[in-house]
């Protein structure tokens, strides 16, 4: 049951971020959008791991990694050099 809850919350975060982006409430480069994608994808990856769904583990880890890299680049760009 805990893994189902984790997976459901994770997918919910991904869908919420997507919906907020569609209605122009969050941009694709906003830290909140990227954080929701990172956390949601990691939670979904954990759920997929628990279910031995390796292709989805890979998908979610790549999703989280790309969002994380984008977040780091945005943070570095916004900081004074």
Beta strands, then each sheet from edge to edge (+ up, - down):
end
